Amino acid sequence: MSFISKIFGKKELDSPLFGTWFSDFNDEKTKAGFGNVKMTFTKDGKLIYEIREGDKRQIITMIYSFEGNSIITDQPSHPRIEKTEYLIINENALILKLNGEEGCFIKDK
């Protein structure tokens, strides 16, 4: 078993988290805490996190896994493991809790 496999374990291949999510700009806490974000969770364990500010885009590629009701992420270019609580509501709303901030994201159809 590789070092990465030991840390991140097996992915849940049928997770409703897979796909693309956008910041819910109807939610004031999301606008203030997260800003304009697009997240894409792939089935092979990649998270593409895009921060949008005007016509600028910053893209951060991470690896992720699940642990209970948390998403565990690591950014290979700046290794540091982050643990984010999550809750999916009606398969199209994602609530994230990270470092005291809570945000809502809507799934792309």
N, C-alpha and C positions, 0 to 999 in steps of 0.2 A: 504494500500500500504506500503510495507516495505521500510526501509531507503535506502537500495541499489537500489530498483526500482525507488525511487524518484530521486536518483542521476544519475543513468545510463539509465533509461527509457527502452523502448521496442527496441529490436534488429530488424534490417532489415533482415528478413529471406531469402531473395533472393539476397543478396549482392554478387557481383563478387569478393569481398575481401576474402570470405571463401576459405579455402584451405591452401596450403603450398607455401611459397615464399622463394627464395634464393637470396643472394647478387649477383648482376651482376658484375662479376670481369672484364668485358670489360670496365667498367666505373671507371675511376680513382678517382672521388669524392667519390664513394661508398666504394672503397677499403680503402681510407684514412679516411673517416668519420665514417663508420660503421663496416668495417672489414668483416670477414666471418660469416654471420648470416643466420640462418634458422628461419622463423616465420610461425607458424600455427595458423590460425584464425578458431575457431570452431563455429558452429551455436548456441551453448549454451552460448556464450559470454566469452569464454576463449581464451587467446592469450598465446601460448607457444613460448617463445623467446629463441633461442639457440645460444650461442656465441661459435664459434669453433676456437680454436687456437692449431694447430698441432694435437696431439692426445688427447687434453683436450677439455671437453665440459662443459659449464656453462649453466644451464637451469633455466630460470626465468618464472614463471607462473603468468599471470596477468588476470584481467578482463577488458573487453572493451565495449564500445558502440560507436555509431556514433552521431555526431552533425554537420550537414551540410557536408562540405568537410573535416571534421576532425575526427580523431580517438581519443577518450578519454580513457586513460588507468589508471589503479591503480593496484599496486602490494600489495596484502593483507599483506605480511610479512613486508613490509616497506611502509606503506600507504603514497602515494603522487600522486596526479592526474597530469597526463601529457596530453598535447594536441598536436597532430601531424597532420599537414595538409597532405592530400593524394590526388593522382590523379591516376586513372587506365587508361592505354592506350592499346587499342586493346585487352582487357581482359587478357593479359599475361604479362604486364609490370606495375609495381607499383612504383610510385615516392613518397617518403616520405620527408617531410621537418620538421626538429626538431632542435630547438636551433641554427638556422643558418646553419645547415648541411643539405645537400640534398643527397639522395641516391636512387638508382634504384634497384629494385628486380624483379626477373623473376619467374613466376608461374610454379610450378611443374605440370607436365601433368599426 
